[in-house]
């Protein structure tokens, strides 16, 4: 590891990861307080769910959810994009079931 720009026991990646967790922790208290207040007032709170896919060593975003069919061959993935059920969103040909339910999830590029 090059410690010229990041001296100490933490790498830049570790520092960014800890910073992201800290920012998430700042907002969670307010969210939980609002939910508790809504529950105390007799209001229902919506159920929420998040599925976060972290694929270290997995397929590239260019080969799954962000194909670049018009990019030069050295930049795009080897698989073709297919149309999803959302206009303007194309997904890798290896994920046809995801393409069928693209209106049910958020795709952040």
Residue pairs with C-beta under 8 A, 6 or more apart in sequence:
1 11
5 12
6 12
6 15
10 18
35 45
38 44
38 45
39 45
59 92
60 77
61 109
62 68
62 75
62 76
62 77
63 77
63 78
63 79
63 92
63 94
64 77
64 91
64 92
64 94
64 95
65 91
65 92
65 95
65 107
65 109
66 109
67 76
67 77
67 79
67 80
67 81
67 90
67 91
67 92
68 75
68 76
68 77
69 76
69 80
69 81
69 90
77 92
79 92
79 93
79 94
80 92
80 93
81 90
81 91
81 92
81 93
82 90
82 91
82 92
82 93
82 96
82 99
83 89
83 90
83 99
84 90
84 91
84 98
84 99
84 100
84 102
85 99
85 100
85 101
85 102
85 103
86 102
86 103
89 102
89 107
91 98
91 99
91 102
98 105
